[in-house]
Amino acid sequence: MGGRSDEQIWRIREDVARLHAELTRYRLVAWTAGNVSARVPGRDLMVIKPSGVDYDDLAPENMVVCDLDGVAVEGDLSPSSDTAAHAYVYRAMPEVGGVVHTHSGYATAWAARGEPIPCHLTAQADEFGGEIPVGPFALIGGDDIGKGIVETLAGHRSPAVLMRNHGVFTIGRDARAAVKAAVMCEDVARTAHLTRALGEPVPMAAADVDALHDRYQNVYGQRSTFPAGP
């Protein structure tokens, strides 16, 4: 690795280290649990958090570069225990540029119940396009978790899956998008819990869910009016 490729990987190390602070900011993780990874565009590589390192000690230089079999190729520390799951997702879903794992409280409670989060909110329709599904139980360490993520999300609009008895995994076009999905997943999980406590939620028509999702994904936000650069 040298020259421009080294610069590219360093920028991704910086992004991944910085994005871990969002997990603590939004209280999605406890102690050293949880992780963010990012694909290195154009190369069969990913950058992920080291295993068991305090969030306050995370920095670009201690992020770990792995190949897409989950083998560390650059870095002095061992990669996250979820590396094999992240790597499987990248191998199976080439459109994915970022993966996040959390044990955020409300969403993980739904995972412990083995119950998808039904869509009763416009915000959930916007971000997830319907319910947030549940994936199968799988032990940590191998790529069975990754297989469960891919099988559950294949053909599904949701960028989040609740892995049964475990926690939340989210995907995105890049690592920031995957972090956003993790934040929004916990937000709607909390509201869904409160709704259940208050009574029976009011259903949303499937056509309305579709319309909201399309608007949010394709119209909402700013669109550049400047021509592309050279």
C-alpha positions as CSV (number, residue, x, y, z in Angstrom):
1,M,0.0,0.0,0.0
2,G,1.4,3.3,-0.9
3,G,0.8,6.8,-2.3
4,R,-2.8,7.6,-3.1
5,S,-4.1,4.3,-1.7
6,D,-2.5,5.1,1.7
7,E,-4.2,8.6,1.7
8,Q,-7.5,6.9,0.9
9,I,-7.2,4.4,3.7
10,W,-6.1,7.1,6.2
11,R,-9.2,9.2,5.4
12,I,-11.4,6.2,6.0
13,R,-9.6,5.4,9.2
14,E,-10.4,9.0,10.3
15,D,-14.0,8.7,9.3
16,V,-14.5,5.4,11.1
17,A,-12.8,6.6,14.3
18,R,-14.9,9.8,14.3
19,L,-18.2,8.0,13.6
20,H,-17.7,5.8,16.7
21,A,-18.2,9.0,18.8
22,E,-21.8,9.2,17.3
23,L,-22.6,5.8,18.9
24,T,-21.7,7.1,22.4
25,R,-23.3,10.6,21.7
26,Y,-26.6,8.9,21.0
27,R,-26.2,6.3,23.8
28,L,-26.3,3.4,21.5
29,V,-23.5,1.4,23.1
30,A,-22.1,0.6,26.6
31,W,-18.5,0.1,27.6
32,T,-16.6,-1.3,24.5
33,A,-19.6,-2.9,22.8
34,G,-20.6,-2.0,19.3
35,N,-18.6,-1.1,16.1
36,V,-18.5,0.8,12.9
37,S,-16.8,-0.3,9.7
38,A,-16.4,1.1,6.2
39,R,-15.5,-0.4,2.9
40,V,-12.5,0.9,1.0
41,P,-14.0,1.8,-2.4
42,G,-12.5,0.0,-5.3
43,R,-10.5,-2.4,-3.1
44,D,-11.3,-5.7,-1.3
45,L,-10.6,-4.0,2.1
46,M,-12.6,-2.7,5.0
47,V,-11.7,-0.6,8.1
48,I,-13.1,-1.5,11.5
49,K,-12.8,-0.8,15.2
50,P,-10.3,-2.8,17.2
51,S,-11.6,-5.3,19.7
52,G,-12.1,-4.3,23.4
53,V,-10.7,-0.8,23.1
54,D,-12.4,2.1,25.1
55,Y,-14.3,4.5,22.9
56,D,-12.3,7.4,24.4
57,D,-9.1,5.8,23.1
58,L,-10.2,5.2,19.5
59,A,-8.2,7.1,16.9
60,P,-7.4,6.8,13.2
61,E,-4.1,5.1,13.9
62,N,-5.6,2.2,15.9
63,M,-8.4,1.4,13.4
64,V,-7.8,-2.0,11.8
65,V,-7.7,-2.6,8.0
66,C,-8.9,-6.1,7.0
67,D,-9.5,-7.9,3.8
68,L,-13.1,-9.0,2.9
69,D,-12.4,-12.4,4.5
70,G,-12.0,-10.5,7.8
71,V,-8.2,-11.0,8.0
72,A,-6.3,-8.1,9.4
73,V,-3.8,-6.7,6.9
74,E,-2.8,-3.4,8.5
75,G,-2.9,-2.3,12.2
76,D,-1.3,-3.4,15.4
77,L,-4.5,-4.5,17.2
78,S,-6.9,-7.3,16.8
79,P,-10.1,-6.3,14.9
80,S,-13.6,-6.4,16.4
81,S,-15.1,-9.7,17.3
82,D,-17.8,-8.9,14.7
83,T,-15.4,-8.5,11.9
84,A,-16.4,-11.8,10.1
85,A,-20.0,-10.6,10.1
86,H,-19.1,-7.2,8.6
87,A,-16.9,-8.9,6.0
88,Y,-19.6,-11.3,4.9
89,V,-22.0,-8.4,4.4
90,Y,-19.5,-6.6,2.2
91,R,-18.8,-9.7,0.1
92,A,-22.5,-10.4,-0.4
93,M,-23.8,-6.9,-0.8
94,P,-21.4,-4.8,-3.0
95,E,-23.7,-1.8,-2.8
96,V,-23.0,-1.5,1.0
97,G,-20.3,0.8,2.0
98,G,-20.8,0.9,5.8
99,V,-21.9,-1.5,8.5
100,V,-22.8,-0.7,12.2
101,H,-23.5,-2.9,15.2
102,T,-25.1,-1.7,18.4
103,H,-26.9,-3.1,21.5
104,S,-29.1,0.0,21.8
105,G,-31.6,-0.6,24.6
106,Y,-35.0,-0.3,23.1
107,A,-34.2,-1.8,19.7
108,T,-32.3,-4.7,21.4
109,A,-35.4,-5.3,23.6
110,W,-37.4,-5.9,20.5
111,A,-34.6,-8.3,19.3
112,A,-34.8,-10.2,22.6
113,R,-38.5,-10.6,21.9
114,G,-37.8,-11.8,18.4
115,E,-40.3,-9.3,17.2
116,P,-40.1,-6.9,14.2
117,I,-40.8,-3.3,14.9
118,P,-44.1,-2.5,13.1
119,C,-44.4,0.7,11.0
120,H,-46.8,3.1,12.7
121,L,-44.7,6.3,12.2
122,T,-43.9,8.6,9.3
123,A,-40.3,8.7,10.4
124,Q,-40.0,4.9,10.2
125,A,-41.7,4.9,6.8
126,D,-39.2,7.5,5.6
127,E,-36.1,5.7,6.8
128,F,-37.0,2.1,6.8
129,G,-39.8,1.7,4.3
130,G,-41.9,-0.4,6.6
131,E,-41.2,-2.7,9.6
132,I,-37.7,-3.3,10.9
133,P,-37.3,-7.0,10.5
134,V,-35.8,-9.7,12.8
135,G,-33.0,-11.9,11.8
136,P,-32.1,-15.3,13.1
137,F,-30.1,-16.1,16.2
138,A,-26.4,-16.8,15.5
139,L,-23.3,-17.1,17.7
140,I,-20.6,-14.3,17.6
141,G,-17.3,-14.9,16.0
142,G,-18.0,-16.5,12.6
143,D,-19.9,-15.3,9.6
144,D,-23.3,-16.8,10.6
145,I,-24.4,-13.4,11.8
146,G,-23.4,-11.9,8.5
147,K,-25.4,-14.6,6.6
148,G,-28.4,-13.8,8.8
149,I,-28.1,-10.1,8.1
150,V,-27.9,-10.6,4.3
151,E,-30.7,-13.2,4.2
152,T,-33.0,-11.0,6.2
153,L,-32.3,-7.7,4.3
154,A,-32.1,-9.1,0.8
155,G,-35.0,-7.5,-1.1
156,H,-36.0,-5.5,2.0
157,R,-36.1,-1.7,2.2
158,S,-35.0,-1.5,5.8
159,P,-31.3,-0.7,6.3
160,A,-31.6,-2.2,9.8
161,V,-32.1,-5.7,11.2
162,L,-32.7,-6.9,14.7
163,M,-30.6,-10.0,15.2
164,R,-32.6,-12.2,17.6
165,N,-31.3,-12.2,21.2
166,H,-28.3,-10.1,20.1
167,G,-28.8,-6.5,18.9
168,V,-29.0,-4.2,15.9
169,F,-27.0,-4.3,12.6
170,T,-27.4,-1.5,10.1
171,I,-26.1,-1.0,6.6
172,G,-25.6,2.1,4.4
173,R,-24.1,3.4,1.2
174,D,-21.3,4.6,3.5
175,A,-20.5,4.4,7.2
176,R,-22.3,7.6,8.0
177,A,-25.5,6.4,6.5
178,A,-25.2,3.2,8.5
179,V,-24.7,5.2,11.7
180,K,-27.7,7.3,10.9
181,A,-29.8,4.1,10.4
182,A,-28.7,2.9,13.8
183,V,-29.7,6.2,15.5
184,M,-33.1,6.2,13.8
185,C,-33.6,2.5,14.6
186,E,-33.3,3.2,18.3
187,D,-35.5,6.3,18.0
188,V,-38.4,4.4,16.4
189,A,-37.9,1.4,18.7
190,R,-38.3,3.6,21.8
191,T,-41.4,5.3,20.4
192,A,-42.9,1.9,19.4
193,H,-42.3,0.7,22.9
194,L,-44.1,3.8,24.4
195,T,-46.9,3.3,21.9
196,R,-47.5,-0.3,23.1
197,A,-47.5,0.9,26.7
198,L,-50.2,3.4,25.9
199,G,-52.4,1.2,23.9
200,E,-53.1,0.0,20.4
201,P,-51.3,2.0,17.7
202,V,-53.1,3.4,14.7
203,P,-52.2,1.6,11.5
204,M,-50.7,3.2,8.4
205,A,-51.9,2.3,4.9
206,A,-49.2,0.5,2.9
207,A,-49.6,3.0,0.0
208,D,-48.9,5.9,2.5
209,V,-45.8,4.1,3.7
210,D,-44.6,3.6,0.1
211,A,-45.2,7.3,-0.7
212,L,-43.4,8.5,2.4
213,H,-40.4,6.3,1.7
214,D,-40.2,7.4,-1.9
215,R,-40.4,11.1,-1.0
216,Y,-37.8,10.8,1.8
217,Q,-35.3,8.8,-0.3
218,N,-35.7,10.7,-3.5
219,V,-37.0,14.3,-2.8
220,Y,-36.2,15.2,0.8
221,G,-33.1,17.3,1.5
222,Q,-30.8,19.4,-0.6
223,R,-29.9,18.6,-4.2
224,S,-26.9,20.2,-5.8
225,T,-27.6,22.6,-8.6
226,F,-24.0,22.9,-9.6
227,P,-22.5,21.0,-12.5
228,A,-20.2,18.1,-11.7
229,G,-16.6,19.0,-11.6
230,P,-14.0,17.7,-14.0
